[in-house]
Amino acid sequence: MAGLLKELWIDLLIGDEAEFFENDTFLSHGMNMSYAVDNDRINFAYKGPRPAIVKNFRTNGTTELTSFIRTDVADHVVLDNYSTQKIVLPHVDLFALPYDKKNSLMVDARLALVASIADEGIWKIGPGSDTANTPIIVVDAANASAQDNYDSITRADIVKLRIEMDLKYPGLKSAEWFLMMDTNAYWQLLATDTVLQQQYGFSSAVGMIMNTKSMPAYIEIADFKIWRDSRTPWYDATNVKLAYGATITPGTHRKSAIAYIRNETFCNALGSTEMFGPVISAGKQAEETSFLSRAYVGPWGVTAANFKYAGAIIRTPAV
């Protein structure tokens, strides 16, 4: 019976595992690798280099093609631990309420868990610095200041990043690229870009039967689907990403917009969940419990060279 009770609580917390990451827009853009979790770890194997091609080869009876054996490279990720606070549920709260408080508590805990995983995941997929695989550009210093006193992002900046991504990944021009932009940069772009204003005006025009929303989910520039989320990482004055959880100094540190490809740049995984308790306290006349869930959101492995298909636009403090 105790085991069954724990299963019910965990089911209320996690819900449908296949839909867990759909609770957050960003998380829904990652490849769900939960099926590949083994002992709260995922092992990957990256393909090695491709064989060389020889044009118009013809042996003279002695010469031979050189041999090729592909050497794949192993990589892995270890799931992180996420613990809830100790949840206390007084038994008196289970009666005479117009709602199910236990279920409500678990929904809140699930949303808090999802938010915590997403916050760190977004930070992880922001490029650490400008590399061959992860280009970073800085907005034009002549750009107008947005409401947050940082230089705004313009269409020209986005096109510049698009060119960099196309040059780095020429075979992925038609991939589903996204650009996550903080709220101030997003609305400043919309307010100053006449093409986007026309796009919004068209989508919300009276009589537009095909559109059920007054505003599109994404705006599009240079084949980027652009959307707003202010959890993007911060960078220092040399355009190196701050460590997650570091103290941020507005006006000194730099904001970012980050680019990635759906189901390519990063993966998600949900591992095991443990429940501690519930313990029924006679003195409190309440149930006490806490949860430990194992999950991962981030690049495909721990090897920095394997982090690909990501880029960033850096916003500098307005002078």
LUMZA-326027 format. One line per 5 residues: number of its first residue (from 1); their letters; for each residue x, y, z of N, C-alpha, C. Coordinates in steps of 0.02 Angstrom, whole numbers, plus 50000, padded with zeros to 5 digits. Layout:
! LUMZA-326027
NUM	A	X,Y,Z,X,Y,Z,X,Y,Z  ...
END
This chain:
! LUMZA-326027
1	MAGLL	50041,49939,50000,50000,50000,50000,50043,50063,50000  50099,50062,50040,50142,50121,50043,50173,50134,49975  50194,50079,49940,50222,50088,49873,50172,50117,49824  50110,50094,49828,50058,50119,49784,50045,50193,49798  50046,50213,49862,50034,50283,49880,50089,50327,49851
6	KELWI	50151,50304,49854,50206,50343,49826,50198,50350,49751  50178,50297,49718,50168,50299,49645,50116,50351,49627  50063,50355,49667,50010,50403,49653,50035,50475,49661  50074,50488,49714,50102,50554,49724,50149,50573,49667  50193,50526,49649,50242,50540,49595,50206,50552,49529
11	DLLIG	50152,50514,49517,50113,50524,49456,50082,50594,49455  50059,50617,49513,50032,50685,49517,50086,50737,49504  50148,50723,49526,50202,50771,49517,50226,50773,49445  50240,50716,49415,50270,50712,49349,50218,50715,49294  50161,50682,49305,50111,50678,49252,50134,50629,49198
16	DEAEF	50115,50641,49137,50136,50600,49081,50209,50617,49063  50254,50569,49071,50325,50582,49058,50337,50607,48987  50299,50581,48939,50308,50601,48870,50289,50674,48859  50248,50702,48903,50224,50771,48895,50256,50818,48947  50299,50792,48990,50327,50832,49044,50360,50896,49018
21	FENDT	50401,50889,48966,50438,50946,48940,50396,50992,48897  50335,50972,48882,50290,51015,48843,50261,51071,48886  50275,51070,48952,50250,51122,48996,50288,51188,48989  50342,51188,48950,50382,51248,48940,50400,51252,48866  50390,51311,48836,50402,51319,48764,50473,51300,48745
26	FLSHG	50521,51325,48783,50591,51310,48767,50604,51235,48772  50583,51203,48825,50596,51132,48834,50565,51091,48778  50509,51114,48752,50476,51077,48698,50516,51079,48633  50567,51122,48630,50608,51128,48570,50668,51080,48571  50678,51044,48626,50733,50997,48631,50712,50927,48612
31	MNMSY	50761,50885,48595,50747,50815,48580,50740,50777,48645  50683,50745,48655,50671,50708,48717,50707,50641,48714  50758,50634,48756,50799,50573,48758,50786,50532,48821  50728,50541,48852,50713,50505,48913,50716,50429,48904  50699,50406,48844,50698,50335,48830,50769,50304,48833
36	AVDND	50821,50346,48826,50889,50321,48824,50925,50326,48891  50889,50347,48943,50920,50354,49009,50933,50284,49039  50994,50274,49061,51013,50211,49094,51051,50229,49157  51022,50212,49214,51052,50229,49279,51067,50304,49283  51018,50344,49261,51021,50417,49264,51082,50445,49227
41	RINFA	51097,50414,49170,51151,50435,49127,51132,50418,49055  51154,50460,49007,51144,50446,48936,51212,50443,48903  51224,50390,48866,51286,50383,48829,51274,50397,48755  51319,50436,48725,51315,50453,48655,51377,50427,48619  51372,50419,48554,51430,50404,48512,51427,50451,48452
46	YKGPR	51477,50494,48446,51479,50541,48390,51518,50510,48332  51490,50517,48273,51523,50490,48214,51590,50525,48202  51639,50486,48182,51704,50513,48166,51704,50545,48096  51763,50563,48071,51767,50597,48005,51743,50553,47948  51724,50584,47894,51701,50547,47835,51761,50523,47794
51	PAIVK	51750,50471,47753,51806,50448,47710,51822,50498,47656  51885,50499,47635,51906,50543,47580,51881,50514,47514  51871,50558,47466,51847,50538,47400,51902,50549,47349  51914,50499,47307,51964,50504,47255,51928,50505,47187  51942,50556,47149,51908,50564,47084,51948,50528,47029
56	NFRTN	51910,50493,46987,51938,50461,46927,51996,50414,46943  51990,50376,46997,52043,50329,47015,52044,50270,46966  52105,50250,46947,52113,50191,46906,52181,50161,46924  52181,50099,46944,52244,50068,46965,52286,50050,46904  52351,50052,46914,52397,50029,46862,52420,49958,46875
61	GTTEL	52384,49925,46921,52403,49858,46940,52440,49855,47005  52466,49912,47026,52504,49915,47088,52471,49962,47139  52452,50021,47116,52423,50070,47162,52355,50046,47187  52341,50064,47250,52278,50046,47282,52249,50107,47318  52184,50105,47326,52153,50157,47367,52176,50149,47439
66	TSFIR	52185,50204,47473,52203,50201,47544,52144,50176,47585  52158,50148,47642,52106,50119,47685,52077,50172,47732  52016,50160,47751,51983,50207,47797,51944,50167,47849  51955,50182,47913,51916,50153,47967,51891,50212,48010  51826,50219,48014,51799,50275,48052,51804,50261,48127
71	TDVAD	51832,50309,48164,51837,50304,48236,51785,50350,48268  51734,50321,48298,51683,50361,48331,51707,50384,48400  51677,50438,48423,51698,50469,48486,51641,50463,48537  51656,50435,48594,51605,50426,48647,51597,50490,48687  51535,50502,48708,51520,50559,48752,51461,50539,48795
76	HVVLD	51444,50581,48843,51389,50563,48889,51363,50625,48924  51306,50618,48956,51283,50667,49005,51257,50630,49066  51266,50659,49123,51240,50633,49185,51182,50677,49207  51125,50647,49223,51067,50686,49243,51080,50721,49309  51053,50781,49315,51059,50820,49377,51004,50802,49425
81	NYSTQ	51014,50817,49489,50964,50805,49541,50927,50869,49557  50861,50864,49559,50818,50922,49577,50772,50901,49635  50781,50935,49691,50742,50917,49751,50692,50972,49768  50632,50951,49785,50582,50999,49808,50594,51016,49881  50565,51070,49904,50563,51083,49976,50520,51028,50009
86	KIVLP	50525,51024,50075,50481,50978,50110,50410,51006,50108  50365,50968,50080,50296,50990,50072,50255,50965,50131  50221,51010,50164,50180,50993,50222,50106,51003,50203  50067,50951,50211,49996,50954,50193,49953,50938,50255  49928,50990,50290,49885,50978,50348,49822,50939,50328
91	HVDLF	49804,50889,50367,49746,50848,50350,49681,50888,50350  49679,50940,50391,49618,50980,50393,49605,51013,50325  49659,51022,50285,49652,51054,50220,49623,51007,50167  49617,50944,50185,49590,50895,50137,49514,50891,50138  49485,50928,50183,49412,50924,50191,49380,50993,50179
96	ALPYD	49320,50991,50154,49277,51050,50147,49308,51105,50103  49352,51084,50057,49380,51133,50009,49348,51122,49941  49339,51175,49902,49308,51168,49836,49357,51143,49783  49419,51124,49804,49468,51099,49757,49510,51046,49792  49547,51008,49752,49590,50955,49777,49658,50985,49793
101	KKNSL	49672,50999,49857,49733,51034,49874,49795,50991,49860  49791,50926,49870,49848,50883,49857,49867,50888,49783  49818,50883,49740,49832,50888,49668,49859,50958,49650  49831,51009,49682,49853,51078,49669,49926,51087,49690  49945,51058,49747,50014,51062,49770,50061,51028,49721
106	MVDAR	50041,50971,49695,50083,50935,49648,50090,50971,49582  50037,51004,49560,50042,51044,49498,50091,51101,49508  50087,51135,49566,50134,51189,49580,50206,51163,49583  50215,51105,49614,50282,51076,49619,50308,51057,49550  50264,51031,49507,50284,51013,49439,50306,51075,49400
111	LALVA	50267,51129,49404,50283,51190,49368,50349,51220,49394  50360,51217,49460,50423,51241,49488,50482,51199,49465  50471,51133,49460,50523,51088,49436,50539,51102,49363  50488,51110,49323,50498,51124,49252,50535,51191,49243  50515,51242,49281,50547,51308,49276,50620,51305,49295
116	SIADE	50636,51267,49347,50705,51262,49370,50748,51227,49317  50722,51173,49288,50758,51137,49236,50768,51181,49175  50715,51217,49155,50718,51260,49095,50767,51318,49105  50766,51350,49163,50810,51407,49176,50883,51388,49163  50904,51332,49192,50973,51311,49184,50986,51286,49113
121	GIWKI	50937,51253,49083,50945,51228,49015,50956,51284,48965  50918,51338,48971,50927,51396,48927,50997,51423,48933  51021,51428,48995,51088,51454,49007,51140,51409,48974  51130,51342,48979,51178,51295,48952,51186,51300,48876  51132,51314,48840,51138,51314,48768,51159,51381,48739
126	GPGSD	51166,51431,48782,51197,51493,48758,51272,51479,48748  51301,51499,48691,51372,51487,48679,51415,51514,48736  51466,51475,48755,51510,51498,48808,51554,51556,48785  51572,51555,48721,51612,51608,48691,51607,51601,48615  51638,51646,48580,51637,51645,48506,51686,51591,48482
131	TANTP	51660,51535,48455,51702,51481,48431,51684,51463,48359  51720,51415,48331,51707,51394,48263,51637,51364,48256  51612,51334,48310,51545,51303,48308,51490,51348,48334  51508,51399,48372,51457,51441,48405,51473,51515,48396  51455,51543,48339,51471,51614,48326,51431,51661,48371
136	IIVVD	51464,51714,48392,51433,51767,48432,51446,51833,48396  51393,51873,48388,51402,51940,48362,51378,51990,48414  51403,52051,48410,51384,52105,48456,51343,52155,48416  51289,52180,48446,51246,52228,48411,51285,52290,48391  51262,52322,48340,51293,52384,48316,51288,52437,48371
141	AANAS	51344,52468,48387,51345,52519,48440,51301,52579,48424  51285,52587,48361,51243,52644,48341,51169,52630,48351  51151,52569,48371,51080,52553,48381,51050,52594,48437  50986,52609,48430,50951,52647,48482,50947,52606,48546  50939,52642,48601,50932,52609,48666,50860,52584,48674
146	AQDNY	50853,52523,48701,50787,52497,48718,50767,52522,48787  50708,52502,48810,50682,52527,48873,50725,52507,48933  50764,52452,48927,50806,52430,48982,50876,52461,48980  50885,52512,48937,50949,52547,48931,51005,52503,48905  50987,52454,48864,51035,52415,48827,51024,52428,48752
151	DSITR	51077,52423,48713,51070,52433,48641,51021,52382,48613  50978,52404,48569,50926,52360,48541,50955,52315,48487  50917,52263,48470,50935,52218,48416,50894,52238,48355  50927,52245,48298,50893,52265,48237,50892,52208,48187  50854,52217,48133,50853,52168,48079,50924,52155,48052
156	ADIVK	50964,52208,48047,51032,52201,48021,51074,52155,48066  51066,52159,48132,51103,52115,48178,51082,52043,48168  51017,52031,48159,50991,51964,48150,51016,51934,48084  51017,51975,48032,51042,51952,47967,51116,51935,47973  51153,51975,48011,51225,51962,48020,51236,51894,48053
161	LRIEM	51196,51878,48105,51202,51813,48137,51182,51757,48089  51130,51770,48049,51107,51720,48001,51162,51702,47952  51198,51752,47928,51253,51741,47882,51306,51697,47915  51322,51712,47978,51372,51673,48015,51349,51600,48022  51286,51589,48038,51262,51520,48047,51261,51483,47980
166	DLKYP	51243,51518,47926,51243,51486,47860,51314,51466,47839  51362,51509,47854,51431,51493,47837,51458,51435,47878  51438,51433,47942,51461,51378,47985,51427,51312,47968  51363,51316,47951,51324,51256,47939,51287,51262,47872  51323,51256,47817,51292,51266,47751,51237,51216,47734
171	GLKSA	51239,51158,47764,51188,51108,47749,51125,51115,47791  51122,51166,47835,51065,51173,47880,51028,51238,47869  51031,51265,47808,50997,51327,47794,50921,51322,47803  50895,51262,47787,50822,51252,47791,50800,51220,47856  50846,51214,47904,50827,51186,47969,50781,51234,48006
176	EWFLM	50749,51210,48059,50702,51251,48097,50741,51291,48150  50767,51348,48130,50807,51390,48173,50762,51435,48216  50780,51442,48279,50745,51487,48326,50794,51539,48353  50767,51597,48370,50806,51648,48404,50766,51671,48465  50793,51657,48524,50760,51676,48587,50787,51744,48609
181	MDTNA	50742,51791,48617,50761,51861,48630,50727,51884,48695  50762,51924,48735,50730,51948,48797,50675,51998,48780  50630,52008,48828,50569,52045,48816,50581,52116,48791  50628,52152,48821,50641,52221,48800,50666,52224,48728  50711,52180,48710,50738,52179,48642,50684,52160,48592
186	YWQLL	50642,52113,48610,50589,52089,48565,50540,52146,48548  50515,52179,48600,50464,52231,48587,50495,52293,48555  50559,52308,48571,50593,52364,48537,50600,52349,48463  50616,52287,48446,50622,52267,48376,50555,52275,48340  50502,52252,48373,50436,52257,48343,50415,52329,48333
191	ATDTV	50432,52371,48382,50411,52441,48380,50447,52481,48325  50505,52458,48304,50545,52498,48257,50553,52466,48188  50529,52404,48180,50536,52370,48116,50470,52372,48078  50468,52410,48024,50405,52420,47988,50380,52356,47955  50424,52312,47935,50403,52249,47905,50366,52206,47957
196	LQQQY	50392,52204,48017,50359,52165,48070,50293,52197,48089  50290,52262,48090,50227,52296,48105,50174,52278,48055  50193,52274,47992,50145,52254,47940,50125,52181,47949  50173,52139,47969,50159,52069,47981,50107,52061,48037  50116,52098,48091,50069,52096,48146,50001,52124,48125
201	GFSSA	50003,52179,48089,49940,52209,48067,49901,52163,48022  49935,52127,47978,49902,52080,47933,49871,52022,47972  49908,51996,48022,49884,51937,48059,49824,51953,48103  49817,52017,48122,49762,52035,48167,49707,52075,48132  49712,52078,48066,49663,52118,48028,49592,52091,48036
206	VGMIM	49543,52136,48037,49473,52116,48042,49455,52074,47981  49423,52017,47995,49401,51975,47940,49450,51921,47921  49507,51916,47957,49556,51864,47942,49531,51798,47971  49494,51760,47933,49461,51699,47957,49512,51647,47975  49568,51643,47939,49616,51589,47950,49656,51598,48015
211	NTKSM	49657,51658,48043,49696,51670,48104,49650,51671,48165  49665,51628,48213,49626,51625,48274,49657,51667,48330  49719,51689,48320,49752,51730,48370,49763,51800,48341  49764,51849,48385,49776,51917,48362,49849,51929,48347  49894,51887,48374,49965,51894,48363,49995,51826,48348
216	PAYIE	50044,51822,48302,50075,51758,48286,50119,51734,48344  50130,51668,48349,50172,51641,48402,50244,51663,48394  50267,51670,48331,50335,51690,48317,50335,51744,48263  50384,51789,48268,50396,51833,48211,50456,51803,48174  50462,51819,48111,50515,51787,48071,50557,51839,48034
221	IADFK	50622,51831,48043,50671,51872,48008,50729,51826,47988  50750,51830,47926,50807,51792,47901,50802,51718,47918  50743,51691,47911,50729,51620,47924,50739,51600,47997  50741,51648,48042,50738,51633,48114,50666,51641,48137  50641,51594,48175,50579,51603,48211,50597,51636,48277
226	IWRDS	50574,51698,48287,50595,51737,48345,50540,51738,48397  50558,51724,48458,50509,51727,48513,50543,51756,48575  50503,51774,48623,50530,51810,48681,50531,51767,48744  50587,51770,48779,50596,51737,48844,50656,51770,48876  50647,51800,48933,50699,51840,48965,50747,51800,49008
231	RTPWY	50748,51734,48999,50794,51692,49038,50859,51679,49001  50872,51716,48948,50934,51706,48910,50995,51723,48952  51052,51692,48938,51112,51703,48980,51142,51773,48974  51183,51790,49023,51219,51853,49024,51293,51841,49010  51327,51892,48984,51397,51886,48965,51438,51943,48996
236	DATNV	51503,51931,49001,51547,51984,49027,51569,52030,48970  51613,52077,48985,51634,52127,48936,51675,52097,48879  51700,52036,48888,51738,52002,48834,51695,51952,48796  51630,51955,48809,51581,51911,48776,51591,51838,48794  51611,51826,48855,51614,51758,48883,51555,51750,48930
241	KLAYG	51520,51695,48924,51459,51685,48963,51475,51678,49038  51434,51711,49078,51441,51704,49151,51420,51634,49172  51449,51611,49228,51429,51547,49255,51356,51550,49278  51321,51495,49271,51251,51494,49293,51248,51506,49368  51206,51553,49388,51199,51570,49459,51246,51625,49482
246	ATITP	51289,51650,49436,51335,51704,49454,51296,51768,49467  51326,51813,49506,51295,51878,49520,51297,51921,49457  51240,51946,49437,51234,51987,49376,51233,52061,49395  51272,52101,49360,51274,52173,49372,51244,52208,49311  51180,52227,49314,51150,52264,49257,51189,52328,49243
251	GTHRK	51197,52344,49180,51235,52403,49161,51309,52389,49151  51332,52331,49175,51401,52309,49164,51402,52246,49123  51367,52196,49146,51363,52134,49108,51316,52142,49049  51322,52096,49001,51287,52103,48937,51231,52051,48930  51177,52072,48899,51120,52027,48886,51130,51991,48819
256	SAIAY	51089,51940,48807,51097,51903,48746,51031,51880,48716  51033,51865,48652,50982,51827,48618,51018,51765,48592  50987,51706,48597,51022,51645,48579,50985,51609,48523  51024,51581,48477,50998,51546,48418,51011,51471,48426  50963,51431,48402,50971,51359,48406,50923,51326,48356
261	IRNET	50931,51261,48346,50888,51222,48302,50846,51174,48343  50781,51174,48330,50737,51127,48365,50760,51055,48353  50763,51017,48407,50780,50946,48406,50851,50931,48384  50893,50982,48377,50962,50970,48354,51013,50998,48404  51002,51059,48428,51053,51092,48469,51058,51061,48539
266	FCNAL	51002,51041,48567,51004,51015,48636,50953,50960,48645  50961,50924,48700,50915,50869,48715,50889,50876,48786  50834,50842,48799,50803,50839,48865,50802,50766,48888  50802,50755,48952,50794,50687,48977,50766,50690,49048  50719,50647,49061,50690,50641,49128,50705,50571,49153
271	GSTEM	50738,50568,49211,50756,50503,49239,50709,50483,49295  50736,50453,49346,50695,50427,49400,50673,50483,49448  50619,50471,49483,50594,50516,49535,50583,50476,49599  50611,50501,49653,50601,50469,49718,50558,50513,49762  50519,50480,49804,50478,50516,49853,50501,50496,49922
276	FGPVI	50512,50545,49965,50533,50533,50033,50473,50546,50078  50449,50494,50109,50386,50497,50147,50331,50465,50106  50268,50483,50116,50248,50535,50163,50251,50510,50236  50271,50556,50279,50271,50543,50350,50211,50579,50381  50172,50543,50418,50114,50573,50451,50135,50595,50521
281	SAGKQ	50133,50659,50532,50152,50687,50597,50091,50693,50642  50096,50659,50700,50040,50662,50748,50033,50732,50777  50090,50764,50791,50087,50831,50820,50060,50883,50773  50078,50877,50709,50056,50926,50659,49991,50906,50626  49972,50842,50636,49914,50814,50600,49919,50832,50526
286	AEETS	49976,50814,50498,49991,50832,50429,50036,50779,50398  50035,50776,50332,50082,50734,50294,50141,50777,50273  50200,50749,50277,50261,50783,50256,50297,50740,50205  50318,50771,50151,50352,50733,50099,50397,50779,50057  50444,50751,50022,50485,50788,49974,50501,50741,49916
291	FLSRA	50523,50770,49860,50537,50732,49800,50607,50747,49774  50637,50697,49743,50701,50705,49709,50693,50678,49638  50696,50724,49589,50690,50704,49519,50756,50714,49484  50771,50670,49437,50833,50674,49399,50816,50693,49327  50848,50745,49303,50832,50770,49236,50893,50804,49206
296	YVGPW	50890,50815,49140,50945,50850,49106,50916,50889,49047  50941,50949,49038,50928,50989,48978,50993,51023,48960  51016,51013,48900,51078,51045,48879,51107,51014,48817  51171,51029,48802,51204,51003,48743,51209,50927,48744  51224,50900,48686,51230,50827,48678,51298,50804,48701
301	GVTAA	51310,50804,48765,51373,50780,48791,51411,50834,48829  51467,50813,48858,51507,50859,48899,51569,50885,48863  51583,50858,48803,51641,50880,48765,51624,50944,48729  51662,50997,48742,51646,51063,48715,51644,51063,48639  51687,51024,48607,51690,51023,48534,51626,50994,48503
306	NFKYA	51588,50958,48543,51526,50927,48517,51466,50974,48522  51476,51034,48551,51421,51081,48557,51416,51121,48492  51362,51110,48454,51354,51140,48389,51285,51170,48380  51275,51203,48323,51210,51229,48302,51183,51280,48352  51226,51323,48377,51205,51375,48424,51242,51440,48409
311	GAIIR	51211,51495,48423,51242,51560,48414,51210,51611,48460  51237,51672,48460,51210,51723,48505,51220,51792,48477  51175,51837,48496,51182,51909,48484,51189,51942,48552  51242,51980,48562,51256,52011,48626,51231,52084,48626  51193,52102,48677,51169,52170,48686,51213,52205,48738
316	TPAV	51239,52263,48720,51284,52300,48765,51247,52357,48799  51270,52376,48859,51238,52433,48893,51243,52496,48851  51189,52534,48848,51190,52596,48809,51234,52647,48842  51272,52682,48801,51319,52733,48828,51282,52799,48835
END
